Amino acid sequence: MTDSPFPAAELRAAAETYDELGPAYRDAVAESLVDRIGRQIDARVDARLAEVVAGPPEPAPGPPLSAPTQAAPRGPRLSQNS
């Protein structure tokens, strides 16, 4: 896995420590590993939630848009004296 939040070397080290310390410390080693993985997962979830809560990015600043103007009437002018 290349996208793993937990380095493979750390997993191997935890597994070796688990084997070397024997039964008296196995639970502590396992709990420590699960705790570290849990913190990494929590950090990733928090980062994704922050993106969702922040919403879409603000538009780039630029000149304000003007309101549409009404087009001038087309065609011949009719006089009211007819």
Backbone as XML, in Angstrom:
<?xml version="1.0"?>
<chain id="A" units="angstrom">
  <residue number="1" name="MET">
    <atom name="N" x="0.842" y="-1.190" z="0.000"/>
    <atom name="CA" x="0.000" y="0.000" z="0.000"/>
    <atom name="C" x="0.876" y="1.239" z="0.000"/>
  </residue>
  <residue number="2" name="THR">
    <atom name="N" x="0.740" y="2.066" z="-0.967"/>
    <atom name="CA" x="1.554" y="3.271" z="-1.016"/>
    <atom name="C" x="0.873" y="4.450" z="-0.337"/>
  </residue>
  <residue number="3" name="ASP">
    <atom name="N" x="-0.435" y="4.395" z="-0.167"/>
    <atom name="CA" x="-1.174" y="5.508" z="0.429"/>
    <atom name="C" x="-1.469" y="5.262" z="1.907"/>
  </residue>
  <residue number="4" name="SER">
    <atom name="N" x="-0.722" y="4.366" z="2.540"/>
    <atom name="CA" x="-0.965" y="4.016" z="3.928"/>
    <atom name="C" x="-0.608" y="5.179" z="4.844"/>
  </residue>
  <residue number="5" name="PRO">
    <atom name="N" x="-1.503" y="5.503" z="5.797"/>
    <atom name="CA" x="-1.200" y="6.578" z="6.728"/>
    <atom name="C" x="-0.179" y="6.143" z="7.777"/>
  </residue>
  <residue number="6" name="PHE">
    <atom name="N" x="0.126" y="4.859" z="7.809"/>
    <atom name="CA" x="1.028" y="4.316" z="8.814"/>
    <atom name="C" x="2.188" y="3.644" z="8.093"/>
  </residue>
  <residue number="7" name="PRO">
    <atom name="N" x="3.412" y="4.093" z="8.304"/>
    <atom name="CA" x="4.556" y="3.535" z="7.581"/>
    <atom name="C" x="4.732" y="2.040" z="7.847"/>
  </residue>
  <residue number="8" name="ALA">
    <atom name="N" x="5.096" y="1.300" z="6.801"/>
    <atom name="CA" x="5.298" y="-0.146" z="6.914"/>
    <atom name="C" x="6.387" y="-0.474" z="7.928"/>
  </residue>
  <residue number="9" name="ALA">
    <atom name="N" x="7.413" y="0.371" z="7.993"/>
    <atom name="CA" x="8.503" y="0.128" z="8.944"/>
    <atom name="C" x="7.991" y="0.152" z="10.384"/>
  </residue>
  <residue number="10" name="GLU">
    <atom name="N" x="7.054" y="1.044" z="10.659"/>
    <atom name="CA" x="6.497" y="1.111" z="12.015"/>
    <atom name="C" x="5.668" y="-0.123" z="12.332"/>
  </residue>
  <residue number="11" name="LEU">
    <atom name="N" x="4.947" y="-0.610" z="11.346"/>
    <atom name="CA" x="4.162" y="-1.827" z="11.549"/>
    <atom name="C" x="5.083" y="-3.020" z="11.810"/>
  </residue>
  <residue number="12" name="ARG">
    <atom name="N" x="6.162" y="-3.119" z="11.035"/>
    <atom name="CA" x="7.109" y="-4.214" z="11.239"/>
    <atom name="C" x="7.748" y="-4.113" z="12.621"/>
  </residue>
  <residue number="13" name="ALA">
    <atom name="N" x="8.118" y="-2.906" z="13.024"/>
    <atom name="CA" x="8.749" y="-2.720" z="14.338"/>
    <atom name="C" x="7.791" y="-3.112" z="15.460"/>
  </residue>
  <residue number="14" name="ALA">
    <atom name="N" x="6.529" y="-2.752" z="15.317"/>
    <atom name="CA" x="5.540" y="-3.120" z="16.341"/>
    <atom name="C" x="5.365" y="-4.627" z="16.397"/>
  </residue>
  <residue number="15" name="ALA">
    <atom name="N" x="5.367" y="-5.283" z="15.234"/>
    <atom name="CA" x="5.220" y="-6.740" z="15.202"/>
    <atom name="C" x="6.430" y="-7.422" z="15.847"/>
  </residue>
  <residue number="16" name="GLU">
    <atom name="N" x="7.623" y="-6.906" z="15.558"/>
    <atom name="CA" x="8.827" y="-7.484" z="16.164"/>
    <atom name="C" x="8.831" y="-7.280" z="17.674"/>
  </residue>
  <residue number="17" name="THR">
    <atom name="N" x="8.442" y="-6.091" z="18.119"/>
    <atom name="CA" x="8.380" y="-5.802" z="19.547"/>
    <atom name="C" x="7.370" y="-6.720" z="20.212"/>
  </residue>
  <residue number="18" name="TYR">
    <atom name="N" x="6.256" y="-6.942" z="19.538"/>
    <atom name="CA" x="5.202" y="-7.826" z="20.040"/>
    <atom name="C" x="5.777" y="-9.218" z="20.287"/>
  </residue>
  <residue number="19" name="ASP">
    <atom name="N" x="6.573" y="-9.719" z="19.325"/>
    <atom name="CA" x="7.166" y="-11.056" z="19.457"/>
    <atom name="C" x="8.258" y="-11.093" z="20.521"/>
  </residue>
  <residue number="20" name="GLU">
    <atom name="N" x="9.094" y="-10.057" z="20.584"/>
    <atom name="CA" x="10.241" y="-10.055" z="21.490"/>
    <atom name="C" x="9.852" y="-9.916" z="22.958"/>
  </residue>
  <residue number="21" name="LEU">
    <atom name="N" x="8.841" y="-9.120" z="23.260"/>
    <atom name="CA" x="8.511" y="-8.848" z="24.658"/>
    <atom name="C" x="7.772" y="-9.990" z="25.325"/>
  </residue>
  <residue number="22" name="GLY">
    <atom name="N" x="7.157" y="-10.825" z="24.575"/>
    <atom name="CA" x="6.473" y="-11.971" z="25.160"/>
    <atom name="C" x="5.078" y="-11.630" z="25.648"/>
  </residue>
  <residue number="23" name="PRO">
    <atom name="N" x="4.421" y="-12.621" z="26.223"/>
    <atom name="CA" x="3.005" y="-12.504" z="26.593"/>
    <atom name="C" x="2.695" y="-11.390" z="27.596"/>
  </residue>
  <residue number="24" name="ALA">
    <atom name="N" x="3.632" y="-11.064" z="28.462"/>
    <atom name="CA" x="3.356" y="-10.060" z="29.495"/>
    <atom name="C" x="3.110" y="-8.667" z="28.899"/>
  </residue>
  <residue number="25" name="TYR">
    <atom name="N" x="3.706" y="-8.359" z="27.761"/>
    <atom name="CA" x="3.596" y="-7.020" z="27.185"/>
    <atom name="C" x="2.827" y="-6.979" z="25.873"/>
  </residue>
  <residue number="26" name="ARG">
    <atom name="N" x="2.365" y="-8.109" z="25.399"/>
    <atom name="CA" x="1.695" y="-8.154" z="24.101"/>
    <atom name="C" x="0.466" y="-7.253" z="24.052"/>
  </residue>
  <residue number="27" name="ASP">
    <atom name="N" x="-0.335" y="-7.270" z="25.077"/>
    <atom name="CA" x="-1.532" y="-6.422" z="25.075"/>
    <atom name="C" x="-1.159" y="-4.942" z="25.001"/>
  </residue>
  <residue number="28" name="ALA">
    <atom name="N" x="-0.126" y="-4.567" z="25.749"/>
    <atom name="CA" x="0.304" y="-3.159" z="25.753"/>
    <atom name="C" x="0.826" y="-2.752" z="24.379"/>
  </residue>
  <residue number="29" name="VAL">
    <atom name="N" x="1.585" y="-3.602" z="23.722"/>
    <atom name="CA" x="2.117" y="-3.290" z="22.395"/>
    <atom name="C" x="0.967" y="-3.161" z="21.401"/>
  </residue>
  <residue number="30" name="ALA">
    <atom name="N" x="0.032" y="-4.095" z="21.451"/>
    <atom name="CA" x="-1.108" y="-4.059" z="20.538"/>
    <atom name="C" x="-1.959" y="-2.813" z="20.772"/>
  </residue>
  <residue number="31" name="GLU">
    <atom name="N" x="-2.226" y="-2.481" z="22.025"/>
    <atom name="CA" x="-3.017" y="-1.289" z="22.335"/>
    <atom name="C" x="-2.325" y="-0.018" z="21.848"/>
  </residue>
  <residue number="32" name="SER">
    <atom name="N" x="-1.007" y="0.033" z="22.015"/>
    <atom name="CA" x="-0.250" y="1.201" z="21.563"/>
    <atom name="C" x="-0.349" y="1.354" z="20.044"/>
  </residue>
  <residue number="33" name="LEU">
    <atom name="N" x="-0.223" y="0.255" z="19.322"/>
    <atom name="CA" x="-0.316" y="0.292" z="17.869"/>
    <atom name="C" x="-1.710" y="0.723" z="17.423"/>
  </residue>
  <residue number="34" name="VAL">
    <atom name="N" x="-2.724" y="0.147" z="18.039"/>
    <atom name="CA" x="-4.106" y="0.510" z="17.686"/>
    <atom name="C" x="-4.369" y="1.977" z="17.999"/>
  </residue>
  <residue number="35" name="ASP">
    <atom name="N" x="-3.831" y="2.462" z="19.110"/>
    <atom name="CA" x="-4.013" y="3.862" z="19.484"/>
    <atom name="C" x="-3.368" y="4.800" z="18.460"/>
  </residue>
  <residue number="36" name="ARG">
    <atom name="N" x="-2.148" y="4.474" z="18.030"/>
    <atom name="CA" x="-1.466" y="5.316" z="17.031"/>
    <atom name="C" x="-2.207" y="5.304" z="15.700"/>
  </residue>
  <residue number="37" name="ILE">
    <atom name="N" x="-2.667" y="4.136" z="15.286"/>
    <atom name="CA" x="-3.418" y="4.061" z="14.034"/>
    <atom name="C" x="-4.719" y="4.852" z="14.161"/>
  </residue>
  <residue number="38" name="GLY">
    <atom name="N" x="-5.386" y="4.736" z="15.299"/>
    <atom name="CA" x="-6.630" y="5.479" z="15.533"/>
    <atom name="C" x="-6.427" y="6.980" z="15.464"/>
  </residue>
  <residue number="39" name="ARG">
    <atom name="N" x="-5.322" y="7.474" z="16.019"/>
    <atom name="CA" x="-5.046" y="8.914" z="15.957"/>
    <atom name="C" x="-4.823" y="9.371" z="14.515"/>
  </residue>
  <residue number="40" name="GLN">
    <atom name="N" x="-4.154" y="8.543" z="13.742"/>
    <atom name="CA" x="-3.925" y="8.902" z="12.334"/>
    <atom name="C" x="-5.250" y="8.924" z="11.569"/>
  </residue>
  <residue number="41" name="ILE">
    <atom name="N" x="-6.107" y="7.957" z="11.826"/>
    <atom name="CA" x="-7.416" y="7.925" z="11.164"/>
    <atom name="C" x="-8.228" y="9.149" z="11.572"/>
  </residue>
  <residue number="42" name="ASP">
    <atom name="N" x="-8.238" y="9.461" z="12.856"/>
    <atom name="CA" x="-8.967" y="10.640" z="13.341"/>
    <atom name="C" x="-8.480" y="11.916" z="12.658"/>
  </residue>
  <residue number="43" name="ALA">
    <atom name="N" x="-7.171" y="12.050" z="12.498"/>
    <atom name="CA" x="-6.616" y="13.250" z="11.856"/>
    <atom name="C" x="-7.072" y="13.347" z="10.401"/>
  </residue>
  <residue number="44" name="ARG">
    <atom name="N" x="-7.102" y="12.223" z="9.698"/>
    <atom name="CA" x="-7.555" y="12.236" z="8.297"/>
    <atom name="C" x="-9.038" y="12.584" z="8.201"/>
  </residue>
  <residue number="45" name="VAL">
    <atom name="N" x="-9.843" y="12.016" z="9.087"/>
    <atom name="CA" x="-11.284" y="12.309" z="9.084"/>
    <atom name="C" x="-11.510" y="13.781" z="9.399"/>
  </residue>
  <residue number="46" name="ASP">
    <atom name="N" x="-10.801" y="14.304" z="10.401"/>
    <atom name="CA" x="-10.943" y="15.720" z="10.758"/>
    <atom name="C" x="-10.583" y="16.629" z="9.581"/>
  </residue>
  <residue number="47" name="ALA">
    <atom name="N" x="-9.522" y="16.282" z="8.864"/>
    <atom name="CA" x="-9.107" y="17.093" z="7.720"/>
    <atom name="C" x="-10.174" y="17.072" z="6.626"/>
  </residue>
  <residue number="48" name="ARG">
    <atom name="N" x="-10.751" y="15.912" z="6.372"/>
    <atom name="CA" x="-11.793" y="15.827" z="5.337"/>
    <atom name="C" x="-13.048" y="16.567" z="5.764"/>
  </residue>
  <residue number="49" name="LEU">
    <atom name="N" x="-13.417" y="16.458" z="7.030"/>
    <atom name="CA" x="-14.593" y="17.182" z="7.514"/>
    <atom name="C" x="-14.381" y="18.688" z="7.450"/>
  </residue>
  <residue number="50" name="ALA">
    <atom name="N" x="-13.173" y="19.141" z="7.732"/>
    <atom name="CA" x="-12.879" y="20.570" z="7.663"/>
    <atom name="C" x="-13.056" y="21.072" z="6.238"/>
  </residue>
  <residue number="51" name="GLU">
    <atom name="N" x="-12.686" y="20.260" z="5.251"/>
    <atom name="CA" x="-12.882" y="20.656" z="3.852"/>
    <atom name="C" x="-14.366" y="20.775" z="3.526"/>
  </residue>
  <residue number="52" name="VAL">
    <atom name="N" x="-15.158" y="19.834" z="4.016"/>
    <atom name="CA" x="-16.598" y="19.840" z="3.729"/>
    <atom name="C" x="-17.272" y="21.020" z="4.405"/>
  </residue>
  <residue number="53" name="VAL">
    <atom name="N" x="-16.927" y="21.276" z="5.659"/>
    <atom name="CA" x="-17.539" y="22.365" z="6.417"/>
    <atom name="C" x="-17.155" y="23.716" z="5.825"/>
  </residue>
  <residue number="54" name="ALA">
    <atom name="N" x="-15.923" y="23.819" z="5.324"/>
    <atom name="CA" x="-15.461" y="25.090" z="4.763"/>
    <atom name="C" x="-16.225" y="25.448" z="3.495"/>
  </residue>
  <residue number="55" name="GLY">
    <atom name="N" x="-16.743" y="24.471" z="2.794"/>
    <atom name="CA" x="-17.508" y="24.730" z="1.585"/>
    <atom name="C" x="-16.599" y="25.000" z="0.399"/>
  </residue>
  <residue number="56" name="PRO">
    <atom name="N" x="-17.205" y="25.366" z="-0.716"/>
    <atom name="CA" x="-16.401" y="25.623" z="-1.903"/>
    <atom name="C" x="-15.550" y="26.870" z="-1.714"/>
  </residue>
  <residue number="57" name="PRO">
    <atom name="N" x="-14.432" y="26.938" z="-2.423"/>
    <atom name="CA" x="-13.563" y="28.114" z="-2.274"/>
    <atom name="C" x="-14.256" y="29.377" z="-2.769"/>
  </residue>
  <residue number="58" name="GLU">
    <atom name="N" x="-13.861" y="30.494" z="-2.185"/>
    <atom name="CA" x="-14.411" y="31.784" z="-2.581"/>
    <atom name="C" x="-13.972" y="32.105" z="-4.009"/>
  </residue>
  <residue number="59" name="PRO">
    <atom name="N" x="-14.817" y="32.782" z="-4.779"/>
    <atom name="CA" x="-14.391" y="33.160" z="-6.128"/>
    <atom name="C" x="-13.244" y="34.171" z="-6.057"/>
  </residue>
  <residue number="60" name="ALA">
    <atom name="N" x="-12.434" y="34.173" z="-7.092"/>
    <atom name="CA" x="-11.304" y="35.094" z="-7.135"/>
    <atom name="C" x="-11.813" y="36.529" z="-7.182"/>
  </residue>
  <residue number="61" name="PRO">
    <atom name="N" x="-11.139" y="37.446" z="-6.489"/>
    <atom name="CA" x="-11.593" y="38.839" z="-6.522"/>
    <atom name="C" x="-11.429" y="39.413" z="-7.928"/>
  </residue>
  <residue number="62" name="GLY">
    <atom name="N" x="-12.334" y="40.246" z="-8.290"/>
    <atom name="CA" x="-12.305" y="40.870" z="-9.601"/>
    <atom name="C" x="-13.242" y="42.048" z="-9.603"/>
  </residue>
  <residue number="63" name="PRO">
    <atom name="N" x="-13.423" y="42.653" z="-10.743"/>
    <atom name="CA" x="-14.330" y="43.807" z="-10.787"/>
    <atom name="C" x="-15.757" y="43.352" z="-10.499"/>
  </residue>
  <residue number="64" name="PRO">
    <atom name="N" x="-16.527" y="44.191" z="-9.824"/>
    <atom name="CA" x="-17.908" y="43.804" z="-9.515"/>
    <atom name="C" x="-18.720" y="43.701" z="-10.799"/>
  </residue>
  <residue number="65" name="LEU">
    <atom name="N" x="-19.634" y="42.772" z="-10.782"/>
    <atom name="CA" x="-20.516" y="42.614" z="-11.937"/>
    <atom name="C" x="-21.599" y="43.680" z="-11.880"/>
  </residue>
  <residue number="66" name="SER">
    <atom name="N" x="-21.872" y="44.318" z="-13.019"/>
    <atom name="CA" x="-22.911" y="45.346" z="-13.033"/>
    <atom name="C" x="-24.250" y="44.700" z="-13.355"/>
  </residue>
  <residue number="67" name="ALA">
    <atom name="N" x="-25.295" y="45.373" z="-12.954"/>
    <atom name="CA" x="-26.642" y="44.870" z="-13.226"/>
    <atom name="C" x="-26.905" y="44.982" z="-14.724"/>
  </residue>
  <residue number="68" name="PRO">
    <atom name="N" x="-27.657" y="44.067" z="-15.284"/>
    <atom name="CA" x="-27.938" y="44.153" z="-16.718"/>
    <atom name="C" x="-28.719" y="45.425" z="-17.025"/>
  </residue>
  <residue number="69" name="THR">
    <atom name="N" x="-28.364" y="46.027" z="-18.134"/>
    <atom name="CA" x="-29.061" y="47.253" z="-18.538"/>
    <atom name="C" x="-30.129" y="46.900" z="-19.556"/>
  </residue>
  <residue number="70" name="GLN">
    <atom name="N" x="-31.143" y="47.729" z="-19.610"/>
    <atom name="CA" x="-32.227" y="47.489" z="-20.547"/>
    <atom name="C" x="-31.800" y="47.994" z="-21.925"/>
  </residue>
  <residue number="71" name="ALA">
    <atom name="N" x="-32.042" y="47.215" z="-22.941"/>
    <atom name="CA" x="-31.645" y="47.593" z="-24.292"/>
    <atom name="C" x="-32.542" y="48.713" z="-24.796"/>
  </residue>
  <residue number="72" name="ALA">
    <atom name="N" x="-31.968" y="49.589" z="-25.609"/>
    <atom name="CA" x="-32.734" y="50.685" z="-26.205"/>
    <atom name="C" x="-33.705" y="50.098" z="-27.231"/>
  </residue>
  <residue number="73" name="PRO">
    <atom name="N" x="-34.898" y="50.685" z="-27.347"/>
    <atom name="CA" x="-35.851" y="50.164" z="-28.323"/>
    <atom name="C" x="-35.302" y="50.296" z="-29.740"/>
  </residue>
  <residue number="74" name="ARG">
    <atom name="N" x="-35.632" y="49.343" z="-30.569"/>
    <atom name="CA" x="-35.170" y="49.358" z="-31.961"/>
    <atom name="C" x="-36.337" y="49.692" z="-32.888"/>
  </residue>
  <residue number="75" name="GLY">
    <atom name="N" x="-36.013" y="50.156" z="-34.065"/>
    <atom name="CA" x="-37.039" y="50.455" z="-35.055"/>
    <atom name="C" x="-37.241" y="51.966" z="-35.216"/>
  </residue>
  <residue number="76" name="PRO">
    <atom name="N" x="-38.082" y="52.363" z="-36.141"/>
    <atom name="CA" x="-38.270" y="53.796" z="-36.378"/>
    <atom name="C" x="-39.013" y="54.437" z="-35.216"/>
  </residue>
  <residue number="77" name="ARG">
    <atom name="N" x="-38.707" y="55.691" z="-34.991"/>
    <atom name="CA" x="-39.390" y="56.439" z="-33.946"/>
    <atom name="C" x="-40.758" y="56.879" z="-34.467"/>
  </residue>
  <residue number="78" name="LEU">
    <atom name="N" x="-41.719" y="56.697" z="-33.701"/>
    <atom name="CA" x="-43.059" y="57.130" z="-34.082"/>
    <atom name="C" x="-43.363" y="58.438" z="-33.365"/>
  </residue>
  <residue number="79" name="SER">
    <atom name="N" x="-43.795" y="59.389" z="-34.130"/>
    <atom name="CA" x="-44.102" y="60.654" z="-33.478"/>
    <atom name="C" x="-45.533" y="60.589" z="-32.941"/>
  </residue>
  <residue number="80" name="GLN">
    <atom name="N" x="-45.789" y="61.350" z="-31.924"/>
    <atom name="CA" x="-47.113" y="61.358" z="-31.338"/>
    <atom name="C" x="-48.050" y="62.343" z="-32.058"/>
  </residue>
  <residue number="81" name="ASN">
    <atom name="N" x="-47.577" y="63.094" z="-33.041"/>
    <atom name="CA" x="-48.356" y="64.074" z="-33.756"/>
    <atom name="C" x="-49.039" y="63.478" z="-34.992"/>
  </residue>
  <residue number="82" name="SER">
    <atom name="N" x="-49.074" y="62.275" z="-35.205"/>
    <atom name="CA" x="-49.641" y="61.725" z="-36.425"/>
    <atom name="C" x="-51.115" y="61.728" z="-36.409"/>
  </residue>
</chain>
